[in-house]
């Protein structure tokens, strides 16, 4: 799991966050409890949720059901919910993240194929 996350984030220059994984005995899908540490001032949970939504994620506030393996099965993208400020760290923020790992690999393959096609077409 850490190697997979490192391969996704490392290529984008994003440092690997601390994670806690809760794995249920289901065919596919990942749910992660992710702790993010900010270099400067930590944004408020609502502000972070809004930024994640603008970045294209399914960002769910307190009024919505948190993401789950069953909820994201067969869906593209990443669901983020239960965004909470860490009471023990002035720079930390907790996120509950869910995504379909099989769909994520397929989406990444399509993206790479599209980029390679574009690169070859421009040559």
N, C-alpha and C positions, 0 to 999 in steps of 0.2 A: 504494500500500500504506500509506504513512504517513497519507495523507488518510483512508483507510478506518478505520485504527486510531484516528486522532484523533477521527473522528465517533463511534466506539463508546465511547471512554473519556472524551472531553470532556463528553458529555452527563451523565456520572456524576461529573464533577469530579475525574477521575483524570488526573494529568499524563502526558504522552506519554513513554514510556521510550525508551532507546536500543535500537535493534534492528539485527540483521543478518539479512537475508533470503536463504535458499537456495531458489531456485526451480527445480524440476525440470520438464521438458517434459511435464506431465500436464494433463488437462482442467481439473481444479479441485483445490482444497485448498491451504492455506497451512501452511508450517512456518517457525517463527521461532526464532531464537536471541535471547532477550531478556535484557538486563542491567537489573536493578532496583537502584536506590540507595535505602537507607533513611536517614531523617533521624536516627534514633537508632542504637542497637545493632542490628546485623544478626542476624536469627535464624539458628540452625543450619539446615542444609539439610533435615534430617528434620523439624524444627519447621515450616518453611515449607511443606514437602510436606503435612504433616498439616493445616495451615490451609487450603491450597488444596483439599484433599479435603473438608474441612468446608464450604467455600464452594460445593461442588457440582461441582467439576471432576474429571475422570478423572486423578487424581494418581498417577503410577507411580513406585515406588521402584526401586532398583538391580536388584532381582530380576526386574523386568518389562521387556519389550521397549519401547524408546522409541517414541513416537508417530511416524507417518509419513503422507504423503498418502494412500497406499493404505489404511492402517489406519483413518483417520477418514472416508473417503468414504461418504457417505450417512448419517452419524451426526450427531446433534445434540450440542452441547456442545463443550467445550475439553479437550484432553488435554495434560497437563503432565508432563514427564519430565526426566531428567538434571539435576535441581536441584543446583547446585554453588556453593559459596562461592567468591568471586573472591579468588584469592591476592594480587592486586595492590591490592585495595581492602577496607578493613575494613568498609565499608558496602555493598559490592556483592554481588549474588547473580545467577547465571546460571540461566535456565530454557530448556528446549526445549519449544516450544508448537506444537501441531498442531490444525487444525480445518478442517472442510469449509466453505469460504467461501460456496458456494451455499446450503447448508443453514442457515448462520448468518444470511444475509439473509432466508431464508424464515421462520426462527424469530423474527427481530426484527419482521418484518411481522405475524406472528400476534400477537405480544405487543402491538404498537401497536394493532392492530385490537381486541384484547380490552380494552385500556385505554380506547380511544375509546368502545367500546360501554358499558363500565361507567360512564364519565363522562356519557354521554348519558342513560343509564338513571337516574342519580342526580339529574338536573336536574329 
